[in-house]
Amino acid sequence: QFDFAVHSPKAGDYDDEIKGLGGKIYAMPRYNGVNHFSYRKAWERFFQSHPEYSIIHGHIRSTAAIYLRIARKYGFITIAHSHNTASRGSLLAKFVKMLLQYPIRNTADYLFACSGIAGRWLFGKKACQSRRFFILNNAIDSSKFVFSEETRRRKREELGVGQQFVVGHVGNFDRQKNHAFLLDIFSRVCQIDNACTLLLAGSGNNALQHDMEEKVRRMGLEGNVRFLGKRTDIHELLNAFDIFLLPSHHEGLPLVTIEAQSNGLICLLSDAISKEAAITQNVEFISLNKTAEFWASRILSYRNNYERTDMQAAVRDAGYDINSIAQWLTEFYLSLESQDGNRLDGRKSP
């Protein structure tokens, strides 16, 4: 049984599913610095009133050194999990986060990361060489992402892209994803071959999305670029793509790259993304210092130049199948009873 402590009063995407499975969701105050002491008190009250829990697996890194330290005071087993390789926000916000984040490596009992580079960024090289550190692969249900000609035909018909060469991108609108440069790249693609379509799946920062929509209009690409918004059919949508593009400024290990590779897509990624993301031969890393023209030429070099193949076995062999990862994590949680002398019988993990 997983329950969740979140830092927002707003409903989340998975709230209904969690509650339907019997899970609980607790809303904690969002940390802003000014509320430091009330934030600490909120966690103190939480741990005092919920002795039924035994493990806290922390995915909010900025304040992990605060809530994990309090959790240890109440006998919890603590896990800190790194999912990225850079902080977001202003320079001041990044500096404050850095100060808050540094003690995590010495506060948590166990350190998890989605990749080696994500672990080293948050915990430091020395901590990542310890027996407390584990890489937990971002896993997928690989059977859902197997390429299907029938699904490709159906989705392309739904989207009305016909025989166009489709460049696809999946990612929320956030500076991290580098949408502005992505549009510059696609503009150069269309200058060479206008029979191309860019499909952008994702939501997020409304102001940034509006800016990108304005940029598309200024470029005269309204007929070539589609903003698809938030999607629940990514496993099907990938079939409609001809190539996957992700020129991010930074990433931990983006799950969508695993999904795209499982679908047999060629993936063009920025060199700021961890090389651990390349679990097949279908990945090409390109420097962000290269021009948009260079990126465009690499995209078009794959037009009608490769065959989609079943990559499910490769994803599974690389350790990214959800079934094996879920089993590993289950066994890890249960093993903590004997390793740490904590009784987990009848207790749960938030």
ZANU-302096 format. One record per residue (C-alpha): residue number from 1; residue in three letters; x, y, z. Coordinates in Angstrom, 1 decimal. Layout:
N
R   rotor   sero        X        Y        Z
R     NUM    ALA        X        Y        Z
...
This chain:
350
R   rotor   sero        X        Y        Z
R       1    GLN      0.0      0.0      0.0
R       2    PHE      1.4      3.4     -1.1
R       3    ASP      0.1      6.6      0.4
R       4    PHE      1.3     10.0     -0.7
R       5    ALA      2.2     13.3      0.9
R       6    VAL      2.1     16.1     -1.7
R       7    HIS      3.1     19.8     -1.6
R       8    SER      0.0     21.2     -3.3
R       9    PRO     -3.7     21.5     -2.4
R      10    LYS     -4.6     21.0     -6.1
R      11    ALA     -5.8     17.7     -7.4
R      12    GLY     -3.2     15.6     -9.2
R      13    ASP     -3.4     13.5    -12.4
R      14    TYR     -3.4     10.2    -10.5
R      15    ASP     -5.6     11.1     -7.5
R      16    ASP     -8.6      9.1     -8.6
R      17    GLU     -6.5      6.1     -9.4
R      18    ILE     -4.7      6.2     -6.1
R      19    LYS     -7.9      6.6     -4.1
R      20    GLY     -9.6      3.9     -6.1
R      21    LEU     -6.8      1.5     -5.1
R      22    GLY     -7.2      2.4     -1.4
R      23    GLY     -4.4      4.9     -1.2
R      24    LYS     -4.5      8.1      0.9
R      25    ILE     -3.2     11.5     -0.2
R      26    TYR     -2.0     14.1      2.4
R      27    ALA     -1.5     17.7      1.5
R      28    MET      1.5     19.3      3.1
R      29    PRO      2.3     23.1      2.9
R      30    ARG      4.4     24.2      0.0
R      31    TYR      7.8     25.4      1.3
R      32    ASN      8.7     29.0      0.5
R      33    GLY     11.4     29.8      3.0
R      34    VAL      9.3     32.2      5.0
R      35    ASN      7.2     29.3      6.4
R      36    HIS     10.3     27.3      7.4
R      37    PHE      9.2     26.7     11.0
R      38    SER      5.5     26.0     10.2
R      39    TYR      6.7     23.6      7.4
R      40    ARG      8.8     21.7     10.0
R      41    LYS      5.9     21.6     12.4
R      42    ALA      3.5     20.2      9.8
R      43    TRP      5.9     17.3      9.2
R      44    GLU      6.4     16.8     13.0
R      45    ARG      2.6     16.6     13.4
R      46    PHE      2.3     14.2     10.5
R      47    PHE      4.9     11.7     11.8
R      48    GLN      3.5     11.9     15.3
R      49    SER      0.0     11.1     14.2
R      50    HIS      0.9      8.4     11.7
R      51    PRO      3.0      5.7     13.4
R      52    GLU      1.6      3.1     11.0
R      53    TYR      4.2      4.1      8.3
R      54    SER      7.7      2.8      8.3
R      55    ILE      9.3      4.0      5.1
R      56    ILE      9.3      7.5      3.5
R      57    HIS     10.5      7.5     -0.2
R      58    GLY     11.2     11.2     -0.9
R      59    HIS     10.8     12.5     -4.5
R      60    ILE     10.7     16.2     -3.6
R      61    ARG     14.4     16.9     -3.4
R      62    SER     14.4     20.6     -2.5
R      63    THR     13.2     20.1      1.1
R      64    ALA     14.2     16.4      1.5
R      65    ALA     16.9     17.3      4.0
R      66    ILE     14.1     18.8      6.2
R      67    TYR     11.4     16.2      6.1
R      68    LEU     13.7     13.2      5.9
R      69    ARG     15.6     14.4      9.0
R      70    ILE     12.4     14.7     10.9
R      71    ALA     11.3     11.2      9.6
R      72    ARG     14.5      9.6     11.0
R      73    LYS     13.8     11.2     14.4
R      74    TYR     10.5      9.2     14.4
R      75    GLY     12.2      6.0     13.4
R      76    PHE     11.4      6.0      9.7
R      77    ILE     13.6      4.4      7.1
R      78    THR     14.4      7.2      4.6
R      79    ILE     15.0      7.2      0.9
R      80    ALA     15.9     10.2     -1.3
R      81    HIS     15.3      9.9     -5.0
R      82    SER     17.0     12.1     -7.7
R      83    HIS     15.2     12.5    -11.0
R      84    ASN     17.1     15.3    -12.7
R      85    THR     20.4     16.9    -13.3
R      86    ALA     19.7     20.6    -12.7
R      87    SER     17.5     22.9    -10.7
R      88    ARG     14.7     25.0    -12.1
R      89    GLY     13.8     28.6    -11.3
R      90    SER     15.7     31.9    -10.8
R      91    LEU     19.3     32.1     -9.8
R      92    LEU     18.3     32.9     -6.3
R      93    ALA     15.9     29.9     -6.2
R      94    LYS     18.6     27.6     -7.5
R      95    PHE     21.1     28.8     -4.9
R      96    VAL     18.6     28.3     -2.1
R      97    LYS     17.8     24.8     -3.4
R      98    MET     21.5     24.0     -3.5
R      99    LEU     21.9     24.9      0.1
R     100    LEU     18.8     22.8      1.1
R     101    GLN     19.8     19.9     -1.1
R     102    TYR     23.4     19.4      0.0
R     103    PRO     22.7     17.7      3.4
R     104    ILE     20.4     15.1      1.7
R     105    ARG     23.4     12.8      1.0
R     106    ASN     24.0     12.5      4.8
R     107    THR     20.4     12.6      5.9
R     108    ALA     18.8      9.8      3.9
R     109    ASP     19.4      6.1      4.7
R     110    TYR     19.3      5.2      1.0
R     111    LEU     19.9      7.2     -2.1
R     112    PHE     18.1      6.4     -5.4
R     113    ALA     18.5      8.0     -8.8
R     114    CYS     17.1      7.4    -12.3
R     115    SER     20.6      7.5    -13.7
R     116    GLY     24.2      7.7    -12.7
R     117    ILE     24.5     11.4    -13.7
R     118    ALA     21.3     12.3    -11.8
R     119    GLY     22.7     10.6     -8.7
R     120    ARG     26.1     12.4     -8.9
R     121    TRP     24.4     15.7     -9.4
R     122    LEU     22.3     15.5     -6.2
R     123    PHE     24.4     13.3     -3.9
R     124    GLY     28.0     13.7     -5.1
R     125    LYS     30.4     11.2     -6.5
R     126    LYS     31.5      9.8     -3.2
R     127    ALA     28.0      9.0     -2.0
R     128    CYS     27.2      7.3     -5.3
R     129    GLN     30.1      4.9     -4.7
R     130    SER     28.6      3.8     -1.4
R     131    ARG     26.5      0.7     -0.8
R     132    ARG     23.6      3.1      0.1
R     133    PHE     23.2      4.2     -3.6
R     134    PHE     21.0      2.5     -6.1
R     135    ILE     19.9      3.3     -9.7
R     136    LEU     16.2      2.6    -10.1
R     137    ASN     15.5      2.6    -13.8
R     138    ASN     12.5      4.6    -15.1
R     139    ALA     10.6      1.6    -16.4
R     140    ILE      7.7      1.1    -18.8
R     141    ASP      5.1     -1.5    -19.7
R     142    SER      7.1     -2.4    -22.8
R     143    SER      4.3     -4.5    -24.2
R     144    LYS      2.2     -1.3    -24.7
R     145    PHE      4.9      0.4    -26.8
R     146    VAL      5.5     -2.2    -29.4
R     147    PHE      5.2     -0.7    -32.9
R     148    SER      2.0     -1.5    -34.8
R     149    GLU      1.3     -0.7    -38.5
R     150    GLU     -2.4     -0.9    -37.8
R     151    THR     -2.1      1.6    -34.9
R     152    ARG      0.1      3.8    -37.1
R     153    ARG     -2.5      3.9    -39.8
R     154    ARG     -5.3      4.7    -37.4
R     155    LYS     -3.6      7.4    -35.5
R     156    ARG     -2.2      9.2    -38.6
R     157    GLU     -5.8      9.1    -40.0
R     158    GLU     -7.1     10.6    -36.7
R     159    LEU     -4.5     13.3    -36.8
R     160    GLY     -4.9     14.0    -40.5
R     161    VAL     -1.2     13.9    -41.3
R     162    GLY     -1.6     11.8    -44.4
R     163    GLN      1.8     10.9    -46.0
R     164    GLN      3.6     13.8    -44.2
R     165    PHE      7.0     13.1    -42.6
R     166    VAL      6.1     13.5    -38.9
R     167    VAL      8.6     14.8    -36.3
R     168    GLY      7.3     14.1    -32.8
R     169    HIS      8.0     15.5    -29.4
R     170    VAL      6.5     14.6    -26.0
R     171    GLY      7.2     16.9    -23.1
R     172    ASN      5.5     19.5    -20.9
R     173    PHE      6.1     23.1    -21.7
R     174    ASP      9.0     24.0    -19.5
R     175    ARG     12.3     25.7    -20.3
R     176    GLN     14.1     22.4    -19.6
R     177    LYS     12.6     21.0    -22.8
R     178    ASN     14.0     23.8    -25.1
R     179    HIS     10.9     24.2    -27.2
R     180    ALA     12.1     27.5    -28.7
R     181    PHE     15.2     25.8    -30.2
R     182    LEU     13.0     22.8    -31.2
R     183    LEU     10.8     25.2    -33.3
R     184    ASP     13.9     26.7    -34.9
R     185    ILE     15.1     23.3    -35.9
R     186    PHE     11.7     22.4    -37.4
R     187    SER     11.6     25.7    -39.3
R     188    ARG     14.8     24.7    -41.0
R     189    VAL     13.3     21.2    -41.8
R     190    CYS     10.3     22.9    -43.5
R     191    GLN     12.6     25.2    -45.5
R     192    ILE     14.2     22.1    -47.0
R     193    ASP     11.0     20.0    -47.2
R     194    ASN      7.6     21.6    -46.4
R     195    ALA      5.8     18.2    -46.5
R     196    CYS      6.6     17.7    -42.8
R     197    THR      4.5     18.0    -39.6
R     198    LEU      5.6     18.6    -36.1
R     199    LEU      3.4     17.1    -33.3
R     200    LEU      3.9     18.5    -29.8
R     201    ALA      2.3     16.5    -27.0
R     202    GLY      2.3     18.0    -23.5
R     203    SER      0.9     20.8    -21.3
R     204    GLY      2.5     22.6    -18.4
R     205    ASN      3.5     26.2    -18.4
R     206    ASN      0.6     28.0    -20.2
R     207    ALA      2.6     31.2    -20.7
R     208    LEU      5.4     29.3    -22.4
R     209    GLN      3.0     27.4    -24.6
R     210    HIS      1.4     30.7    -25.6
R     211    ASP      4.8     32.0    -26.5
R     212    MET      5.6     29.0    -28.6
R     213    GLU      2.2     29.3    -30.4
R     214    GLU      3.0     32.9    -31.2
R     215    LYS      6.5     31.8    -32.5
R     216    VAL      4.8     29.3    -34.8
R     217    ARG      2.6     32.0    -36.2
R     218    ARG      5.5     34.4    -36.7
R     219    MET      7.3     31.6    -38.6
R     220    GLY      4.3     31.0    -40.8
R     221    LEU      4.2     27.3    -39.7
R     222    GLU      0.6     27.1    -38.5
R     223    GLY     -0.2     24.4    -41.1
R     224    ASN      2.8     22.4    -40.1
R     225    VAL      2.8     22.4    -36.3
R     226    ARG      0.2     20.8    -34.1
R     227    PHE     -0.2     21.4    -30.3
R     228    LEU     -1.8     18.2    -29.1
R     229    GLY     -2.0     19.2    -25.4
R     230    LYS     -2.0     16.6    -22.6
R     231    ARG     -2.4     13.1    -23.9
R     232    THR     -3.3      9.7    -22.4
R     233    ASP     -2.5      7.8    -25.6
R     234    ILE      1.3      8.3    -25.9
R     235    HIS      1.8      4.6    -26.4
R     236    GLU     -0.4      4.9    -29.5
R     237    LEU      0.7      8.3    -30.6
R     238    LEU      4.3      7.3    -30.9
R     239    ASN      3.3      5.0    -33.8
R     240    ALA      2.3      8.0    -35.8
R     241    PHE      5.8      9.6    -35.5
R     242    ASP      8.6      9.1    -38.0
R     243    ILE     11.3     10.4    -35.7
R     244    PHE     11.4     11.6    -32.1
R     245    LEU     13.1     14.9    -31.1
R     246    LEU     14.2     15.9    -27.7
R     247    PRO     16.7     18.9    -27.6
R     248    SER     16.5     19.3    -23.8
R     249    HIS     18.8     21.6    -21.8
R     250    HIS     19.0     18.9    -19.1
R     251    GLU     17.3     15.7    -18.0
R     252    GLY     17.8     12.9    -15.5
R     253    LEU     16.8     10.0    -17.7
R     254    PRO     13.6     10.9    -19.7
R     255    LEU     11.1      8.1    -19.6
R     256    VAL      9.7      9.1    -23.0
R     257    THR     13.1      8.2    -24.7
R     258    ILE     12.6      4.6    -23.4
R     259    GLU      9.1      4.5    -24.7
R     260    ALA     10.1      5.9    -28.1
R     261    GLN     12.9      3.4    -28.4
R     262    SER     10.6      0.6    -27.5
R     263    ASN      8.4      1.8    -30.4
R     264    GLY     11.3      1.4    -32.8
R     265    LEU     11.7      5.2    -33.4
R     266    ILE     14.9      6.9    -34.2
R     267    CYS     15.6      9.4    -31.4
R     268    LEU     17.6     12.6    -31.8
R     269    LEU     18.5     13.8    -28.3
R     270    SER     20.7     16.7    -27.1
R     271    ASP     24.1     15.8    -25.7
R     272    ALA     22.9     17.3    -22.3
R     273    ILE     20.8     14.1    -21.8
R     274    SER     22.5     11.2    -20.0
R     275    LYS     24.1      8.7    -22.4
R     276    GLU     22.4      6.1    -20.3
R     277    ALA     19.2      6.9    -22.2
R     278    ALA     20.5      5.1    -25.2
R     279    ILE     19.4      1.5    -24.6
R     280    THR     19.2      0.7    -28.4
R     281    GLN     21.1      1.7    -31.5
R     282    ASN     18.3      4.1    -32.5
R     283    VAL     19.6      7.0    -30.5
R     284    GLU     21.8      9.9    -31.8
R     285    PHE     23.1     12.5    -29.5
R     286    ILE     23.7     16.0    -31.0
R     287    SER     25.4     18.9    -29.3
R     288    LEU     23.2     21.9    -28.4
R     289    ASN     26.1     24.0    -29.8
R     290    LYS     25.3     22.7    -33.3
R     291    THR     23.1     24.9    -35.5
R     292    ALA     19.4     24.4    -36.1
R     293    GLU     20.4     23.7    -39.8
R     294    PHE     22.6     20.8    -38.6
R     295    TRP     19.9     19.3    -36.5
R     296    ALA     17.4     19.7    -39.4
R     297    SER     19.8     17.9    -41.8
R     298    ARG     20.1     15.0    -39.3
R     299    ILE     16.4     14.7    -39.0
R     300    LEU     15.8     14.6    -42.8
R     301    SER     18.7     12.1    -43.2
R     302    TYR     16.3      9.5    -41.7
R     303    ARG     13.4     10.2    -44.0
R     304    ASN     12.4      6.8    -45.6
R     305    ASN     15.8      5.5    -44.4
R     306    TYR     15.1      3.1    -41.6
R     307    GLU     12.6      0.3    -40.7
R     308    ARG     10.7      0.1    -37.5
R     309    THR     11.5     -3.1    -35.6
R     310    ASP     10.2     -4.7    -32.4
R     311    MET     12.4     -3.4    -29.6
R     312    GLN     10.5     -4.9    -26.7
R     313    ALA     13.2     -7.5    -26.0
R     314    ALA     16.0     -4.8    -26.0
R     315    VAL     14.1     -2.7    -23.5
R     316    ARG     13.5     -5.7    -21.2
R     317    ASP     17.1     -6.8    -21.5
R     318    ALA     18.3     -3.3    -20.6
R     319    GLY     16.3     -3.5    -17.4
R     320    TYR     13.5     -1.0    -18.2
R     321    ASP     10.5     -3.3    -18.1
R     322    ILE      8.1     -2.3    -15.4
R     323    ASN      7.4     -5.8    -14.2
R     324    SER     11.0     -6.6    -13.2
R     325    ILE     11.6     -3.1    -11.7
R     326    ALA      8.4     -3.4     -9.6
R     327    GLN      9.5     -6.7     -8.4
R     328    TRP     13.0     -5.4     -7.5
R     329    LEU     11.5     -2.4     -5.5
R     330    THR      9.0     -4.7     -3.7
R     331    GLU     11.9     -6.9     -2.6
R     332    PHE     14.0     -3.9     -1.6
R     333    TYR     11.3     -2.5      0.6
R     334    LEU     10.7     -5.9      2.3
R     335    SER     14.4     -6.5      2.8
R     336    LEU     14.7     -3.3      4.9
R     337    GLU     13.1     -5.2      7.8
R     338    SER     16.1     -7.5      8.2
R     339    GLN     18.7     -4.9      7.2
R     340    ASP     17.6     -2.2      9.6
R     341    GLY     15.8     -4.0     12.3
R     342    ASN     12.6     -2.1     11.7
R     343    ARG      9.4     -4.0     11.9
R     344    LEU      7.5     -3.6      8.6
R     345    ASP      4.7     -6.0      9.5
R     346    GLY      1.4     -4.1      9.0
R     347    ARG      3.1     -0.8      8.3
R     348    LYS      3.0      1.1      5.1
R     349    SER      5.1      3.3      2.8
R     350    PRO      4.2      6.9      2.1
